């Protein structure tokens, strides 16, 4: 039912000199899951263990809960060793609501750009987020 409400944030590290870490992951609606398997729920603590090597990429995925009238609403922060790079927030509600995706609290020390995402429809989809300096 609500597995159709989902997002995958595909983080691409093009900094050239910093490992990017996911921190302060949270969902107020829905759940985090192992990318590719919506039935394999993972905790926010597991998501916070995500690192993106220099020149590498990693995914963070979230969806609504099966057989529940809920979509997914949440956020993650991206950090280098000591500094917050940005916060990524999303709202992918259940039903015919409008989706939302934003990058906020962006550091002036990094370039953060995101690709296309679906503002209408059941899912936000996969959103490429590229970190550079």
C-alpha positions as a LaTeX table, in Angstrom:
\begin{tabular}{lrrr}
\hline
Residue & $x$ (\AA) & $y$ (\AA) & $z$ (\AA) \\
\hline
Unk1 & 0.00 & 0.00 & 0.00 \\
Unk2 & 2.40 & 2.76 & 1.07 \\
Unk3 & 5.59 & 1.21 & $-0.21$ \\
Unk4 & 4.81 & 3.42 & $-3.21$ \\
Unk5 & 5.82 & 6.45 & $-1.06$ \\
Unk6 & 9.62 & 6.34 & $-1.05$ \\
Unk7 & 12.86 & 8.25 & $-1.55$ \\
Unk8 & 16.47 & 7.25 & $-2.14$ \\
Unk9 & 19.09 & 9.94 & $-1.54$ \\
Unk10 & 22.11 & 9.01 & $-3.69$ \\
Unk11 & 25.07 & 10.86 & $-2.13$ \\
Unk12 & 28.04 & 11.47 & $-4.44$ \\
Unk13 & 31.32 & 12.62 & $-2.86$ \\
Unk14 & 33.31 & 14.81 & $-5.24$ \\
Unk15 & 35.17 & 16.74 & $-2.54$ \\
Unk16 & 38.56 & 15.33 & $-3.43$ \\
Unk17 & 39.74 & 15.50 & 0.18 \\
Unk18 & 36.99 & 14.63 & 2.69 \\
Unk19 & 35.04 & 11.55 & 3.64 \\
Unk20 & 31.34 & 12.45 & 3.91 \\
Unk21 & 29.42 & 10.99 & 6.85 \\
Unk22 & 25.68 & 10.71 & 7.46 \\
Unk23 & 24.63 & 11.88 & 10.94 \\
Unk24 & 21.45 & 12.73 & 12.84 \\
Unk25 & 19.22 & 10.59 & 10.61 \\
Unk26 & 15.57 & 10.66 & 11.61 \\
Unk27 & 12.16 & 9.79 & 10.25 \\
Unk28 & 8.99 & 11.12 & 11.82 \\
Unk29 & 6.86 & 9.04 & 9.42 \\
Unk30 & 7.82 & 5.84 & 7.67 \\
Unk31 & 11.09 & 3.97 & 8.03 \\
Unk32 & 14.62 & 3.67 & 6.70 \\
Unk33 & 15.30 & 0.54 & 4.66 \\
Unk34 & 18.16 & $-1.27$ & 2.99 \\
Unk35 & 18.22 & 0.16 & $-0.54$ \\
Unk36 & 16.58 & $-2.30$ & $-2.90$ \\
Unk37 & 14.60 & $-4.14$ & $-0.19$ \\
Unk38 & 11.75 & $-2.18$ & 1.41 \\
Unk39 & 11.02 & $-5.15$ & 3.68 \\
Unk40 & 14.50 & $-4.85$ & 5.29 \\
Unk41 & 14.04 & $-2.02$ & 7.80 \\
Unk42 & 17.18 & $-0.46$ & 9.28 \\
Unk43 & 17.51 & 1.87 & 12.25 \\
Unk44 & 18.54 & 5.51 & 12.20 \\
Unk45 & 21.68 & 4.36 & 14.04 \\
Unk46 & 22.51 & 2.11 & 11.07 \\
Unk47 & 21.95 & 5.01 & 8.68 \\
Unk48 & 24.28 & 7.15 & 10.82 \\
Unk49 & 27.06 & 4.64 & 10.12 \\
Unk50 & 26.95 & 5.49 & 6.40 \\
Unk51 & 30.16 & 6.99 & 5.02 \\
Unk52 & 30.91 & 8.09 & 1.48 \\
Unk53 & 34.52 & 7.67 & 0.40 \\
Unk54 & 36.26 & 10.32 & $-1.68$ \\
Unk55 & 35.10 & 9.72 & $-5.25$ \\
Unk56 & 32.45 & 7.27 & $-4.03$ \\
Unk57 & 28.72 & 7.20 & $-3.47$ \\
Unk58 & 26.19 & 5.77 & $-1.03$ \\
Unk59 & 22.41 & 5.57 & $-0.73$ \\
Unk60 & 20.01 & 6.39 & 2.09 \\
Unk61 & 16.46 & 5.11 & 1.50 \\
Unk62 & 13.16 & 5.66 & 3.29 \\
Unk63 & 9.56 & 4.66 & 2.61 \\
Unk64 & 6.14 & 4.48 & 4.19 \\
Unk65 & 5.11 & 1.45 & 6.21 \\
Unk66 & 3.29 & $-1.39$ & 4.49 \\
Unk67 & $-0.46$ & $-1.59$ & 5.15 \\
Unk68 & $-0.42$ & 1.83 & 6.81 \\
Unk69 & $-1.72$ & 5.16 & 5.55 \\
Unk70 & 1.65 & 6.86 & 5.96 \\
Unk71 & 4.33 & 8.09 & 3.64 \\
Unk72 & 7.82 & 9.11 & 4.70 \\
Unk73 & 9.02 & 12.32 & 6.31 \\
Unk74 & 12.57 & 12.67 & 7.53 \\
Unk75 & 16.03 & 14.15 & 7.32 \\
Unk76 & 19.73 & 13.39 & 7.34 \\
Unk77 & 22.75 & 15.59 & 7.86 \\
Unk78 & 25.99 & 15.28 & 5.90 \\
Unk79 & 29.24 & 16.01 & 7.72 \\
Unk80 & 32.96 & 15.98 & 7.06 \\
Unk81 & 35.17 & 15.05 & 10.02 \\
Unk82 & 34.15 & 18.06 & 12.12 \\
Unk83 & 31.71 & 20.28 & 10.23 \\
Unk84 & 28.16 & 19.99 & 9.00 \\
Unk85 & 28.00 & 20.21 & 5.22 \\
Unk86 & 24.19 & 20.38 & 4.95 \\
Unk87 & 20.88 & 18.94 & 6.06 \\
Unk88 & 18.62 & 17.09 & 3.62 \\
Unk89 & 14.90 & 17.06 & 4.41 \\
Unk90 & 12.00 & 15.35 & 2.65 \\
Unk91 & 8.28 & 14.89 & 2.92 \\
Unk92 & 6.64 & 12.23 & 0.77 \\
Unk93 & 3.11 & 12.01 & 2.17 \\
Unk94 & 0.60 & 9.26 & 1.60 \\
Unk95 & $-2.22$ & 10.03 & $-0.82$ \\
Unk96 & $-2.39$ & 12.80 & $-3.37$ \\
Unk97 & $-0.31$ & 15.36 & $-1.51$ \\
Unk98 & 2.63 & 17.29 & $-2.96$ \\
Unk99 & 6.12 & 15.94 & $-2.20$ \\
Unk100 & 8.87 & 18.17 & $-0.82$ \\
Unk101 & 12.68 & 17.89 & $-0.93$ \\
Unk102 & 15.13 & 20.52 & 0.31 \\
Unk103 & 18.76 & 21.05 & 1.18 \\
Unk104 & 19.10 & 23.44 & 4.13 \\
Unk105 & 21.80 & 24.68 & 6.53 \\
Unk106 & 24.39 & 24.45 & 3.76 \\
Unk107 & 28.01 & 25.21 & 4.63 \\
Unk108 & 29.74 & 27.89 & 2.57 \\
Unk109 & 32.79 & 25.60 & 2.42 \\
Unk110 & 31.05 & 23.07 & 0.15 \\
Unk111 & 29.09 & 22.97 & $-3.06$ \\
Unk112 & 25.90 & 20.92 & $-2.69$ \\
Unk113 & 23.75 & 20.28 & $-5.74$ \\
Unk114 & 20.82 & 17.95 & $-6.20$ \\
Unk115 & 19.32 & 16.39 & $-9.29$ \\
Unk116 & 15.72 & 16.07 & $-10.36$ \\
Unk117 & 13.06 & 14.70 & $-8.05$ \\
Unk118 & 9.32 & 14.09 & $-8.34$ \\
Unk119 & 7.23 & 16.82 & $-6.64$ \\
Unk120 & 3.97 & 15.09 & $-7.59$ \\
Unk121 & 2.93 & 11.46 & $-7.41$ \\
Unk122 & 3.50 & 8.65 & $-5.00$ \\
Unk123 & 7.30 & 8.79 & $-4.66$ \\
Unk124 & 10.04 & 11.40 & $-4.68$ \\
Unk125 & 12.25 & 8.81 & $-6.37$ \\
Unk126 & 16.04 & 8.67 & $-6.42$ \\
Unk127 & 17.66 & 12.07 & $-5.90$ \\
Unk128 & 21.35 & 12.54 & $-6.69$ \\
Unk129 & 23.06 & 14.84 & $-4.18$ \\
Unk130 & 26.58 & 15.85 & $-5.21$ \\
Unk131 & 29.01 & 17.24 & $-2.63$ \\
Unk132 & 32.04 & 19.19 & $-3.85$ \\
Unk133 & 34.34 & 21.93 & $-2.63$ \\
\hline
\end{tabular}
